[in-house]
């Protein structure tokens, strides 16, 4: 893994080093942290992106649809498991409670 190799060679955690060097550059930091998260745990990344897209007022239905509709069944199963562990609710119930109409029908046909 990239993070383990970095720790072995540099003696510090890669994510904390990214935090340090991008402290004043929020967008750069967010992008690098996202890349690091995707590369280290893709299912965790997808589960959190789905949650962020539906959390609060309004839903980013495009993001939800993109993530759910483009995943293979095996990947989606893993994402559902991670989502449930992380947020204490099934992905299905979260999506159904946050979407409506054609989007809701399409995602859970």
C-alpha positions as CSV (number, residue, x, y, z in Angstrom):
1,X,0.0,0.0,0.0
2,X,1.1,3.5,-0.7
3,X,0.4,4.7,2.8
4,X,2.5,1.9,4.4
5,X,5.4,2.5,2.0
6,X,5.4,6.2,2.7
7,X,5.5,5.5,6.5
8,X,8.3,3.1,6.0
9,X,10.4,5.6,4.0
10,X,9.5,8.9,5.7
11,X,8.5,7.9,9.2
12,X,5.2,9.9,9.2
13,X,1.7,9.0,8.1
14,X,0.9,10.2,4.6
15,X,-2.5,11.7,5.4
16,X,-1.1,13.8,8.3
17,X,1.7,14.9,6.0
18,X,-0.8,16.0,3.4
19,X,-2.7,17.9,6.0
20,X,0.5,19.7,7.0
21,X,1.7,20.7,3.5
22,X,-1.7,21.8,2.3
23,X,-2.9,23.6,5.4
24,X,-3.5,26.9,3.6
25,X,-4.8,25.3,0.4
26,X,-8.2,23.8,1.2
27,X,-9.2,22.7,-2.3
28,X,-5.8,21.1,-3.0
29,X,-6.0,19.4,0.4
30,X,-9.6,18.1,-0.3
31,X,-8.6,16.8,-3.7
32,X,-5.5,15.0,-2.4
33,X,-7.3,13.5,0.6
34,X,-10.0,12.3,-1.8
35,X,-7.4,10.7,-4.1
36,X,-5.8,9.1,-1.1
37,X,-9.1,7.8,0.2
38,X,-10.1,6.3,-3.2
39,X,-6.8,4.6,-3.6
40,X,-6.8,3.1,-0.1
41,X,-10.5,2.2,0.4
42,X,-12.7,2.6,-2.6
43,X,-15.9,1.3,-0.9
44,X,-15.4,3.7,2.1
45,X,-15.0,6.5,-0.4
46,X,-18.2,5.7,-2.3
47,X,-20.2,5.2,0.9
48,X,-19.1,8.6,2.2
49,X,-19.7,10.3,-1.1
50,X,-23.2,8.9,-1.1
51,X,-23.9,10.0,2.4
52,X,-22.5,13.5,1.7
53,X,-24.7,13.7,-1.5
54,X,-27.8,13.0,0.6
55,X,-27.1,14.6,3.9
56,X,-28.9,17.8,4.9
57,X,-31.3,19.8,2.8
58,X,-31.4,18.8,-0.8
59,X,-30.0,15.8,-2.5
60,X,-27.3,15.6,-5.2
61,X,-29.3,13.1,-7.3
62,X,-26.7,13.1,-10.1
63,X,-24.0,12.0,-7.7
64,X,-26.2,9.4,-6.1
65,X,-27.2,8.0,-9.5
66,X,-23.7,8.1,-10.8
67,X,-22.3,6.1,-7.9
68,X,-25.1,3.5,-7.6
69,X,-25.8,3.0,-11.3
70,X,-22.2,2.6,-12.4
71,X,-21.1,0.0,-9.8
72,X,-21.0,-3.7,-10.4
73,X,-23.3,-5.8,-8.1
74,X,-20.3,-7.0,-6.1
75,X,-19.0,-3.4,-5.6
76,X,-22.4,-2.2,-4.7
77,X,-22.8,-5.0,-2.1
78,X,-19.5,-3.9,-0.5
79,X,-20.5,-0.2,-0.6
80,X,-23.8,-1.1,1.1
81,X,-22.0,-3.0,3.9
82,X,-19.6,-0.1,4.5
83,X,-22.4,2.4,4.4
84,X,-24.4,0.5,7.0
85,X,-21.4,0.1,9.3
86,X,-20.4,3.8,9.0
87,X,-23.9,5.4,9.3
88,X,-26.0,2.8,11.2
89,X,-28.6,2.7,8.4
90,X,-29.0,0.7,5.2
91,X,-28.1,2.5,2.0
92,X,-31.4,1.5,0.6
93,X,-33.4,3.1,3.4
94,X,-31.3,6.2,3.3
95,X,-31.7,6.6,-0.5
96,X,-35.4,5.8,-0.4
97,X,-35.9,8.4,2.3
98,X,-34.0,11.0,0.4
99,X,-35.1,10.6,-3.2
100,X,-38.4,10.6,-5.0
101,X,-40.1,10.0,-8.3
102,X,-38.2,8.5,-11.2
103,X,-34.8,8.6,-9.4
104,X,-36.1,6.5,-6.6
105,X,-37.7,4.0,-9.0
106,X,-34.6,3.8,-11.1
107,X,-32.2,3.3,-8.3
108,X,-34.2,0.5,-6.6
109,X,-35.9,-1.3,-9.4
